Amino acid sequence: MIKTRTLGQTGLKVSAIGLGCMGMAEFYGPSNEAESIATIHRALALGVSFLDTADMYAPFTNEEMLGRAIKGRRDQVLLATKFANVRGKNGEFLGVRGDAAYVKSSCDASLRRLGVDHIDLYYQHRVDPAVPIEETVGAMADLVRTGKVRYLGMSETAPDTLRRAHKVHPITALQTEYSLWRRDV
């Protein structure tokens, strides 16, 4: 059985090994939905429960695939997704948004694509420099209050911004790339 880890001070427990689903959609070559779903099912069978995606991965289709993979298995999954990197339907990058209206509409769209009634960990993928972090996290906190989201996270966020965000609502997780290619955290 895979060990668990507690994130932050909120009590959220996740499997010590998670499965990032980005590469199942784009960036690393062609995707194969049947193989991706089989991989997710095998990970769940092995005790990996922490699954991570974002609305921008192969715009919108990664969340849809993940939703199909976890259908009937929601109780086995701690589901994380992200918003803020805006992409068009043809994959074009359109910028970053963190305004309250966008936060809420992105969450509703992710819930629909994933086929779930709540997101366990909802991250701001990138900080919108045009919107105060307090506005963005305030909108995210509203999602927690309405039950659409359980916990909040930030991705690729500077320490001062993270502190300001945490003053608005507890931030449970910080996601920062640390890999064979990026060692400059």
N, C-alpha and C positions, 0 to 999 in steps of 0.2 A: 504494500500500500504506500502511496506517495505521502510524504509528510506535508503538513500545512504550515503556513506562516501567517502571523497577524500583521496586517498593514496599519501603520499609524497607531493612534490611540482610540480608534472608534470601535475596535473589536472585530473588524472584518477579517475573516480567515479565508485564505486562498491556498490552493495546492502550491507546494514549493516550486513545482515545475508547471509553467503555463504554456499555452499554445497560442502563438501569434499567428493570425490567419491572413495577414497582408499578402504574403507570397503565394497564397492560393488563388489570388485574383489577378495580380499584375506585378510588375517591377523585376521579376526574376525569370521571365520566360512565359511560355504558354501555360494556361491553366487547364485543369481537368477536374470538372465538378465531381464526378464519381469518385475519383481518387482522393480529392479533398474531403469529401464526406466520409469516406472509409477511414481516412486518417483521423478525423475528428472522433468518429465512433471508437476507433482503437484507443485513442488517447483517453476517452471517457472510461473505457473498459479497464484501462491501466490505473485509473484514479486521478488523472489530470482533469481538474474541474474548471480551471481558470482559462477562459477563452477570450481573446482580444481581437477586435476588429476596429474599423472606422468607416464612416459614411463615404469618405473619399476614395477608398480602395476600389479600383476598377469602377468608377463612380457608381455607388449604390449596390452593385451586384454582389460584393463580398458579404454584405449584411444579409442579402436575400438568400445566398447559398448557406450561410451559417444558420439562418432561421430554418431552412429545410433540414439541415443536419441535426438540429437540436429538438425538432418537433417531436413531442412525446417524451422528451428527456430533460425538460426544463429543470426538474428538481435535482439533476446531476450537475448543473452548470452554474458557475459564477461568471456572468456575462459582462464584459467591458466593451464599450465602444466610445468613439470620439467624434467631435464636431469641430468646426471652425475653418478648416481648409475647404474652400468652396471650389467645386468643380462643376463643369457643365455636363450635359448628357453625352457629349462626344468626348469627354475626358479632358477638355481644356481646363487649365488652372485659372480661376477667376479672382483669386485673392484670399484674404482671411477676414472672417467676420465674427464679432463677439457681442453684437448688440442684443438686447434682451429679446426682441421679437425673433431674431434669427436663432438664438439658443433654444427657444421654445418650439419653433417650427421644425428645427433639426431633430429635436428629441422625438416629437410626434412622428416624423418621417422614419426615424430609426426604429421606433417601436413597431410601426406598421411593417417595415421591411423584415425585421427580425421575427415578427409574429409573436411577440411577447407583450405582457402587460406592464413590465417594469424592466429597467436596466439596473444591474447591480452596481456598476462603477462607471460613471459618466465623466469623461475627460474633456477638457478644452485642449484640442490638439496643438494649436499654436495661439499665442496671445495676439489679439488685434491691437496694434499700437494706437488706433484711432478711438478706442473705447476704454474708459477706465475699467480696470479689473474688478472694481467694486460693483459695477453695473453687470458685468458678465456673470460673476459668481453670485450676485443677488438673484439673477434669473435662474441660475442653476439651483440655488437653494429653494426657490419656488417649486422647482420640479421635485425636490425631495419632499417638501411639505405636501404636495399633491399625490405622492406615492408613485410617480412615474420613474423616479430614480431613488436608489438607496444611499449611495455614497458618491462623493465627488473626488475627481482627480485633475491634475494638471500635467501637461506634457511639454517638455522643452521650455521650462519656465525659469526665469532668473530668480535668485534667492529673495530679493526685495519684493518682487511681484508675488511670489509665493506667500510671503509673510502677510502682505496686504490682503490677498485672497483668503487666507486662513482666518483673518479677523472678521470677515463677512460670514463665513461658514467653514466648519472644519474640513480641511483637505486631507483625505485619507491616503492618497498615493501620488507620487511624483514619478512620471515615466520619462526617462532620459536615455537616449541611445548610447550604449556602450557595447561595442562589438569589435570584431577583428579589424574592421575598417575605420571605426571611430573610437579613439581612446582619449579624446579631449573633453571629458565631462567638466 
